[in-house]
Amino acid sequence: MAILKILTYPDKFLKQPTKPLENIDGQTQKMIDDMAETMYQAPGVGLAAIQAGFDKSVIVYDVAPRDEKRDLHVLINPRILEKEGSVLSENEGCLSVPDFRSDVRRYATVLVEGLDRDGNPVRIEADGFLSVVLQHEIDHLNGILFIDRISALKRQLYTRKVKKQMKKS
């Protein structure tokens, strides 16, 4: 397995919607394994393929507490079918938006369908933290970063900070 480079804001690749994965083969399995290894090393609780430079509709996630056994989940071509309620995702962060956290409005519960890593259909009814993680990662597949869901002022402040850092390097 390999640790992949995680693309960071303002990389334009992150803003494009991904293409559905048509064929689950050995190359797909390697991509999934590498994404999982990258997510755990980062450390994060989720990673979308687009964040690792793959234009594919695939996410990996593991919401198990860090001191417990790993519980990796894979969703290929995930879609949110139903959503309801409202919750404030407090202090949300993203591996592609380093050194920034913010509160984000999310749906309290979602019903998601997709395929597992073997191509079997999966339906997940999620609430709480899992609901937030699934919405966050599926947003990535649609070219949406969590900072697109915060106030324009907060987004501008972060953008200025990133541009300053880019000039220094």
N, C-alpha and C positions, 0 to 999 in steps of 0.2 A: 504494500500500500504506500501511497505517496501523500505528502502534505501539499495541498494545492494553495496557490496564491488567492487570497480573497480580494476581489475588486472593491474599491472604496469610492465613496462620493468624492468628486463629481464625475466619475467615469460614466460616459454616455451609454455604454453597453448595458448598465444597470437599469436604464430607463426604457428599454425596449421590451415588449411582451415576448414571451418565449414561444417556441413552436411545440406542438404536442409530440410526445415521443411515440414513434410508430412501431419500433422494433426493439424488443427486449432481448439483447444478446450478451455475449461475454464482455463486449466493450461497455455496455450499459452497466453490467454488474461491477466492473472495475471502477467506473465513474462513481457509482453509489458507494463502494467501499472507500474510495479516496475522499469523497465528500464527508462520509461519516468520520473518518480519521481526522480530517481537517476541522470538522465541527468540534470534536472532543478536545483536540489540541488547542483550539482558539482561546479559551473554552466558550462554547455556546450551547444553546438548547435546540437550535434549528439552523438549517442552511439550505438555500435554494440553489439549484444548479447554475442559474444566471450569475450568482455571486462568485462562483468559481470559474466563470468564463465559458460555461456551456449553455448554448441556446436551446435548452430542453426543459420541458415542463416536469421537473422532478424536485421533490423536497425530501430531506431527511430531518428527523427530529427525535429528541429524547428528553422528556420532561421529568424523568426520575431524578430524585435528589442525588447530588454528586457522590455522596458516600454510600449509595446503594448500587446494586448490580446494574450494569448498563441495560437499557431497554430500547434499542434502536427501532424506529419505525420509518418506513419509506412509503411515499405516495407519488405515484406517477399519474400525470394528467389530472391533478385534483381540481374539483370544482365545488364551490359552496352552493348547495341546493336550497337551503333554508337558513334564515338568520332571524334572531329576535332578541329583544331586550337591549339594554345598554349598560356598559360597564366602563369604568375609567381604568385603563391599563396604566398603572402608576410606574413612573421611572423606567419606561420601556427603552430598550437599547437595541443596537444592531451591529453586527460584525462589519457591515459595509459603511457604517456611520460611526467611526471610532470617536471615543472621548465625548460623547454626547448622549444624554438621556432626557426623556420628556414624557409627560402624561399624554396619552392618546385615547380617544374615544373608540371603543370597539363594541361589537355585538356581544351580549352575554352568553348566548348559545348559538352554535352553528351545526348544521348537518352537512357533512362533506362526503363526496364520493370520489373514487379514483381507483387505481390499481396498486397492488402491492408489488414488491420487486420481482415476483414470479408471474405477474400478469393477471392475478386473480382479482376480481372485483372486491372493493372494500367500501363500507359505509361507516362513518364515524359520527356519532352524536357527541359533541364536545361542549363543555362549559368550563368556566373558570380559566385557569392558566392555559390549559390545552387549547381552548377556544381562541385565546389571544395569539398563541404561537401559530396555530393553523392560519388564522387571518393574516398575520404578519408575513409568513412564508408564501402564502398564495398571492398576497399583494406583490411580492418580488416577481412572481411569474407573470404578473400583469404590468410590470414596469413601474410599480409604485413603491417608493421608500416610505418608511414611517414618518420621515420629516415632511412628506407631502401631506400628512394628516394633522400637522400642528399649525399654529398661527403663523401667518406670513412674517411677522416680526421675529419670532424665535428662529424661523428658517433662515431669514436674512442674516441674523447675528451669526449663526453657525456657518453659513456660506462665506461670510467675510473672514471668519477665523480660519477656515480651510484655505482660502485664497492667500491669506497672509503666510500661512505655513508653507504653501507651495512656492511662494516667492523666495522664502528663506532657503529652501533646499535646492 
